Amino acid sequence: MRALIRDAPIGQAIRFFNPRLLPYPEERDDFELPPAYVQMHGRKHTPRTSTSASSEPPSDEDVPVEEVCPETEKEAEEKESLADDSESTSDDLEKIRTAGTTYTARSQMSRVGTREALSRAHTRADLEQQFSLATIEKGPSRPIEPEVRDDGTILVDWYATDDAENPQNWSFGKKLVVLTQILIYTMAVYMGSAIYSPSIPGVMEQFGVNLQLASMGLSMYVLAYGIGPLLFSPLSEIPVIGRNPPYIISYAIFVVLLVPSSLVNSFPGLIVLRFLQGFFGSPCLATGGATLQDLYSIIKLPYVLSLWAFAATCGPALGPIISGFSVAAKNWHWSQWEMLWMNGPVFLSLFVFLPETSSNTILLRRAARLRALTGDARLKSQSEIDQSNLTPREIAIEALWRPFQLVLLDPSIAFTAVYTALIYGIFYSFFEAFPLVYEALYHFNLGEMGLTFLSVTAGVIIAIAAYWSYIFRIVEPEIRRNGLGAPERRLIPALIVTWFVPAGLFLFGWTSNADIHWIVSCVGIAITTIGIFLIIQCIFLYLPLVYPQYAASLFAGNDFMRSALATGAIHFSSPMFRNLGIGKGISLLAGLTVGCSAGVYVLFFFGAKLRARSRFAAQ
């Protein structure tokens, strides 16, 4: 618990004033520098390559006699244990060799997060290698010898394969604390979009605006949390910043903005505040997935990403339920007060209990502590070196140009972006269709109408159960037996569930009739939600496997396109449904998804040819 609080924002704030209150191991008097660092710290610089496991240890000629560290009893035991374990280690190394690139250093077989694994994958062979590493069972602890560059730089790494500071090695309980906070944070912010929906009639009445203008309180929020990731996602990848500052600073602003949003009595002011809310709430969308990638290996990530998607999907669905009854009983301001009551405690939880998860940031800070301890300026982390070569122009390109470049120049990326944007826009069109169906036809009040969104939650729960079963029973065993295989295999579930979207939409559209029980149309929404949820999961697994180096930019561009189309859907869906009727309007949207369903089959059967022609795909 002490380490958790030390690495959380409150701990870093305390350390800013008095580092001795919450010291790191390197700052304690009883800290013993790992033997490899002791030898390198005392060794005169001799350029060498250091990634070979078969290389001999430094001879006495390289190290002054008085600086040679005698072998301790612990080191002797480690050597004996390593010899005993050589047979199983050779099996693990053989798995990696067959992936296409040999890891010659046993020390490098430490756990890395998905973010780091993808950044290391420049080719298909590299990606296979990272998956092979992820499938290897955790073995005995092994010391990790730091690499020495030709210029004498000593690269600070994890001390051992089971280093407790490595987020991949955190206990199940510590990972669960982080996962739970990210899920609640994501749900609370996403809830802020649709929680406004029951307030729209009150806004129209108080400010004398029409439905289109009043709906801007919803659409501007959605648009803003699509723009935010273009800024916050690259910031969180800068090692000196890390994950937590974008979270905490922006979320603090978000919570503060909820107070004037609850009190505002100016329509332009309300819309501006809602836009700012969405913008400063967006780091959960921009960086939440990256935090989970820091914690979980590439083979286990689908499970936690599906939970994160559950929070993001159910947030908007639960919003109308929470505010529907209170707004009807009080006034439209209550939806914003409820946002404050939810997000205030969540912010305090993040401030006190959310540790930094970026391994690049953790190692950068460790390198600084080791330099302070030893006085050796050669001790640096790889992320520190990379950061020193990073220019504002490169950051701007990755943030503002790369996401759109990928969409514009690669047909596969363009198709997946359009498809996910379309189904996301359809999801947000429900917030305009539901009042026309359940209030006008079935005469539900605001609270009862909000309860119909539980059909979305039910659909997601069913989808997760089916998805986890598929991953556990089919995907994982296949990867362990045969390797990663073609990325298109991640699209297999999509070949089936892609038809759920139009089928569910047709069922919803043509059973929304006062003569047909309302539960039938809700079943249609649940079927549609299953399709939407699983399609997005398949695509979000497929894209990083085809374009591993550009994963962050891919998701940022996809987020922006989804939010932009959802913004438009909020405004075009209401007049469309009023002019065409629910049945015909929903049928139009369903027809568009049928065309995209055909595109999924094209991507599955011709994906290899498209990848071969792509300038961005890993070959």
Steps between C-alpha positions, in 0.01 A plus 500: 500500500786737582654449156159549336447836671863603439457451123157667493461876442459571872824315573687690229365826643624402848839403358527837328518662843671220695628193309609331825138442604432257215843380380569267211730201562797687348449781753506280809816451705476122479480489119759278334589579143456189280837330433485569125468873566776491762739347248403739220513801728857417594609381155696715261310546176571233241255512207328169444173348391312376800202306377675167458424251769804293401745789556751447779485713812753780519850381568720629775688701236186703436434570866760635743587241764373712784166547318425137419188387687553155650230247430256498785327192634173628349659531155638149524153369582356690205758345265423152631125564459557628147686182411217288639251697299699496175291224346169686536667826399630347178145387418374855549781642287423248227141630490635848442752389236224339298315832493767639273736697724720345767510653845855409597485647849311311767480827694290658226219251558339736750136593476411803292169677461303488179588861418871421514457170319325670208762777481773235468321325212624635167435179306267201515787299650540756778130477578511121510795529736309724739206260506739211567645690794151564634414130496803394704412416857659710770817325615753546781636846565804590290718808527496727196839632396477857367615562146806717444499712186806573289514853641515362855135564586365242745135431425300477823256210485300286740728346761357151447239320296261521798583862590213625716512843335414355159122544455488160330618344826256677728279280712151408388357726773702804396408455136136460602512831689628678188258320267199578720589868521547531123167326437308722746676812369410405141140421585453822700633719217314317223186519707532876478397497134155338516420605856415833339229349274212520752595866555437596136125582545583718801776680310261564211241642737732722705703647215236493226714301256398224261592132524802531271658774711416334830657175375834682466548440871536134409673528162771749609593275791536202262699702246737632766593161638592401144731802465666462841691177421687677220670705773496286813604169344839628370562685826458182701762327282771755592704325774561808711121553518357149519138391538394666825546876437261502199251304710514704816537853367231464234264311733537766768396761242213275392366472856533874560310572176206297628425769759435787254329251266252426779435869567517655152199696380633595158451274201831590324676456833344156543617383156854632554521333840373170359766512227772568757368215714535256213847627412644479851326170569650336191826361649303195617437441129845617389711321760279246680583229248870587520496456879349154463759418233772592751366246749400201291689291247399498138332160531286592803407849387174404319336415832567834669442705185155346474430612857618850410271496196220381729549809718513727195186347347290476814587850619281676242231233546486551878501880480129541410404252772679701767369842400160405356309490828686788672463741207130421478461561874722809528645682195754457223790619718485179701671295229811714544487486880489122478809507281680697772393255771628207294826643369617678815563176695649333191751785466601466867549127450730557200692768687571273796521149353590510127871419451704589194491207257722608210818289512684770304419755769578262788842412355578864423440589866703198613794613286487844662506344848793274410695797365435686824609194701817416306593830340543310173361709212522201264189345659204578275177333396423425136190718524714788625726472196204474263336799664810716457477441124129583487414834339177703521458447127505121540248519784271719289525262203412197711214683671340701219610353168576129546144394598354663190787390276428138587130539421561685173775278359402148608169351376479242782536764769256727319238224483532405868482867599186557293334180624566563870396864456173393336401252770606746771284764335209256490550436872465872572199528271317288761493803729280674243298193399411378848290804598309473171430133567458456873361841596283567194381146425512323837444809718797437731608783727863623503608250764330204338638596161851504653452145623465376142873570460560198723455299180840639395658383826343155461636473147853590613495245783395224259767611253777495762404151619511365144819691417694381807395142433623530140835652601559247780389184321611570142735795454746448787554124440544565128764769561688276744499212250555673167610854570319820418401415145347744252348815658179433307426212736407760761209592270337155506233593761424816302401290199202378703410791729523759224150383397370554854506877449259523203288213637459672837433835336229360275339330800507824701377718214208287389375386842490852644124502488241560768334170402820303571636461852792734570728215610529378139663823383732487803612153391588652163717761677674226702578303181635814333717575804650150494598555139641849559700393805659191344575667166691777675688242712603306191612809312692636799692171522555480125643849446795485744605164356517642149643841592674445838724807482205730442259358756469823700438713189252245366285519811523880519381535141229240549380674817476833319304359205260310727431807712463726196240275336322446833478879532338519160268208579361682802386781271396320181323203659213695659379672178563177307282296736229768508486529120544133404361336811686267733462195274632661182764709677644200684483296179715761326766469769474121493552502123827689544623239747418221252746658256763517774433134587603412148816703555592282800506196271719687250741589781507139622560331165720765334670646808837340417509665157401834647771470765761423236420826322485712815787733585409484871434129565764279665633265230 
